[in-house]
Amino acid sequence: MYKGLPLGDLPAERSAAEIGMVFQNPEAQIVMDTVWHELCFAMENLGLSQQTMRSRLAEIAGLFGLEPLLYQPLHTLSGGQKQLVNLASVLLLQPEVLLLDEPTAQLDPVAAREFMDTLRRLNEEMAMTVIISEHRLEEVLPLADRVLLLENGVLRLDGTPREFVQYAGHSGQELTAGYLPAAPALFLALAPEPLAAPPAEIPLTLREGKSWLGRAYHEAGGVGSSTSGVGNRPSAGATLALPEADAPPLLSARELSFRYEKDAPEVLRKLNVTLRQGELLAVMGGNGAGKSSLLYALGGLVKPQRGKVTLAKGVKSGYLAQNPLLYFSHDTVIEELQQMAAYAGMSESESGWEIARLSSLFRLGEVLGSHPLDISGGQQQLLALGIVLLQKPGVLLLDEPTKGLDPAAKDALAAVLKHLRAEGIGILMVTHDVEFAARHATRCAMLFDGGITAEGAPAPFFGANYFYTTAVNRMMRELLPDALTVEDVRRQWPNTDIRC
C-alpha cells in the first residue's frame, strides 16, 4: 500500500515520480551513454521543463560532487561512481519514498559516510521516507528508526535499533550478531551483564561506544596503552599464517602506466606491486582511483601503455569480476562447473573429482541442480569463484568479492581464501570492505594518484589511517592502538575474565 492505494493501482507516472529505487547492481538501471544524459533521462520522461531540469541538476551534481563527471561516458566510471549517479538520478525526481538495496556496497569509506549523511538530511530535513536493505550496519543502524530482521523469508524482529542489539545478544543468535556494528558488538562482548542493561545504555554510535569503552577500560584495570604494554600485543591480522618475506613472487608489475583513451588522464602511473605465494593482498582506495583498472592490467584484460606485468613461470592468473552473473551461461550450477572443467581440458574423472571438491569447499552441494540466477548472492559469488578456480590459476585477482554478502557468506568466503592460500595461491583483492581486509588480509595497500602510496601489515596500515580503518580501531586507538577487531579487544582487554 502507498498512501492508501495498492501499489498495483498507482499510475505509472506517479509511481516513478514518488517512489524512487536504487538497485544493488548499478548496471541494472543505467540506460544512457554519459552521466549528463543519464541524470536527465528520468526528468525528460516525466516532461519537466528545461529550466526545472537545469536547476535540479545543478543542485544534485553539487551535492554528490558529480560536476567533473558530467560529460564522461558511463562505462569509464567505477562501480561506486555509477551507484552515486543512480542515486542522483532518482533524487532528481524528488521522490517521497526512497528504496535502497545495498547502497553503500561499492562505495569507499569516505563516500559511504557522505552518502549516509545525505540520507539522514533527506530524512530529517525533507521528511523523506527511506527504506534500506543492508548487510553492513555500521553507518546505517544509528540512523534507523526501525529495524526489520528477515530470516528465510520470515520477519523475526520489528523494533528499535537497540531492541535489535538485545535480540542479537541472546544466546543462539550468532548469525544475527554478525550484523552488529562495532560499538554494540563490543558492549555485548565486554559489559558484565549487557542483556540486563536498559536499552538506553546500549551504545550505537562510535561516539557513544568510545565514551563507554573509556570508562569500562579503566574500571577493568587498564591504565592506557603507553604504560600497560597491551599496544604491543599482536592484532588479529598478525596472527594469520603469513607468507615468508622471501616467498617466491608469483606476480609483479613494474612502472605500470595505463589510460583508457589516448588523450585521457592516466589511471595508473608508474605503479609497482608484487604478490607473493600464499599472500592475500588487499588493495583499497577511493571510488575512481583505478582499482579495477589495476586488476584488468594485471590480468591481461587491457594492455598498459608503459611498464611490464610478469607472472612466475608456469603460473596462470584468474580474474573474478564484481558482477558474478557475467560468468553464467547455462541452466544449472552443475552445468556451469562441468562446462568450465571441459574448457580447461580436464578428463571426465578429473572433472568429477574437482567439481566435487569445489562443491564441498564452497558448500554448493544443495544447489547443484538449481539455476545460477535462483541461488543467493553469496552462492553466486562462490560459484563464479569456483568457475575461475577450475582453470587452476596460481594467482587470483578479486574485484570487490564481499560486495552484497551477509556475514555468514563472508565467513564462508574467508574460509575458502584461507584454504587457497594454504595451497600456495597468491590472492590480490580490491575491496572497500575495511573490516574484512583487517581480519583476513596479510598485507594491505592504498592506491592513490595512480600508484601505491602506502602498504604494510594490517595493524600498522590501518592504525595510520583516519577513515580507512576499522570502527574498532577508531574507538580503541587511544587505549589499544593495535586493536582492529572485536577479537583483538577481547585478547588485549585488561580483565581477562570476560565473556567469550
Disulfide bonds with the S-S distance in Angstrom:
none
